[in-house]
Amino acid sequence: MTQDKEVKEGKIFAVVSYWLFLCILPLILKKDNKFAVFHGKQGLVLFIFLVAGFIFNIIPFLGQLVYRFALFIYLLLSLWGTIQALMGNYSRIPLVSSIADKIIL
């Protein structure tokens, strides 16, 4: 019962955590909610991945390909994470979740 309440209270913050820099909101405003923080950490890792891809964009041809690939992966995983958060699931994104687990707040 406690977990259902936690998911219900943190659902909006969990959904927002996959939208670019808004991943900071659940990590700051809902740090006592495990559901929101779980998705916030994954959103943060995805955002850092996108920024790294953007940095590669300065390389003339190869950089643009890397950035487009990073953007595609980011959009795909963010959509998946958003849907899972809306459904109230603690869904672990492969590779991303293992990095997110190492983040200490």
C-alpha positions as CSV (number, residue, x, y, z in Angstrom):
1,M,0.0,0.0,0.0
2,T,2.9,2.4,0.8
3,Q,4.5,1.7,-2.6
4,D,1.2,2.5,-4.4
5,K,1.0,5.9,-2.6
6,E,4.7,6.6,-3.4
7,V,4.1,5.8,-7.1
8,K,1.0,8.0,-7.2
9,E,2.7,11.0,-5.5
10,G,5.8,10.7,-7.7
11,K,4.4,9.8,-11.0
12,I,4.3,13.4,-12.5
13,F,7.9,14.0,-11.4
14,A,9.0,10.6,-12.8
15,V,7.4,11.4,-16.2
16,V,9.0,14.8,-16.3
17,S,12.4,13.4,-15.5
18,Y,12.8,12.1,-19.0
19,W,12.4,15.6,-20.6
20,L,15.9,17.0,-21.1
21,F,17.1,19.1,-18.1
22,L,13.9,18.6,-16.2
23,C,15.5,15.4,-14.8
24,I,16.8,17.7,-12.0
25,L,13.3,18.4,-10.6
26,P,12.6,15.0,-9.0
27,L,16.1,14.8,-7.7
28,I,15.7,18.1,-5.9
29,L,12.0,18.4,-5.1
30,K,11.0,14.8,-4.5
31,K,14.2,13.3,-3.1
32,D,12.3,11.3,-0.4
33,N,10.2,9.6,-3.1
34,K,12.0,6.5,-4.4
35,F,9.9,6.2,-7.5
36,A,10.6,9.8,-8.7
37,V,14.3,9.6,-7.8
38,F,14.7,6.2,-9.6
39,H,13.3,7.7,-12.8
40,G,15.1,11.0,-12.2
41,K,18.5,9.3,-12.1
42,Q,17.8,7.5,-15.3
43,G,16.7,10.7,-16.9
44,L,19.9,12.4,-15.8
45,V,22.1,9.7,-17.3
46,L,20.1,10.0,-20.6
47,F,20.5,13.8,-20.6
48,I,24.3,13.5,-20.0
49,F,24.4,11.0,-22.9
50,L,22.6,13.6,-25.1
51,V,25.0,16.4,-24.1
52,A,28.0,14.2,-24.9
53,G,26.5,13.5,-28.3
54,F,26.0,17.2,-28.8
55,I,29.6,17.9,-28.0
56,F,30.7,15.5,-30.7
57,N,28.6,17.6,-33.1
58,I,31.6,20.0,-33.5
59,I,33.5,17.3,-35.5
60,P,32.5,18.0,-39.2
61,F,30.9,14.9,-40.7
62,L,31.4,12.1,-38.2
63,G,30.3,14.3,-35.3
64,Q,26.9,15.0,-36.9
65,L,26.3,11.3,-37.4
66,V,27.2,10.6,-33.7
67,Y,24.9,13.4,-32.6
68,R,22.0,12.2,-34.7
69,F,22.5,8.6,-33.4
70,A,22.7,9.9,-29.8
71,L,19.5,12.0,-30.4
72,F,17.7,9.0,-31.8
73,I,18.7,6.8,-28.9
74,Y,17.8,9.5,-26.4
75,L,14.3,10.0,-27.9
76,L,13.6,6.3,-28.0
77,L,14.7,5.6,-24.4
78,S,13.0,8.8,-23.1
79,L,9.8,7.8,-24.7
80,W,10.1,4.3,-23.2
81,G,10.9,5.7,-19.8
82,T,8.1,8.1,-19.9
83,I,5.6,5.4,-20.8
84,Q,6.9,3.2,-18.0
85,A,6.7,6.0,-15.5
86,L,3.1,6.8,-16.6
87,M,2.2,3.1,-16.0
88,G,3.8,3.2,-12.5
89,N,6.6,0.7,-13.3
90,Y,10.2,0.6,-11.9
91,S,11.5,-0.2,-15.4
92,R,15.3,-0.5,-15.7
93,I,16.7,0.8,-18.9
94,P,19.7,-1.4,-20.0
95,L,23.1,0.1,-19.4
96,V,21.5,3.4,-18.2
97,S,20.1,1.9,-15.0
98,S,23.5,0.4,-14.0
99,I,25.1,3.9,-14.3
100,A,22.1,5.6,-12.6
101,D,22.5,3.2,-9.6
102,K,25.9,4.6,-8.9
103,I,24.6,8.1,-8.5
104,I,24.6,9.1,-4.9
105,L,22.5,12.1,-3.8
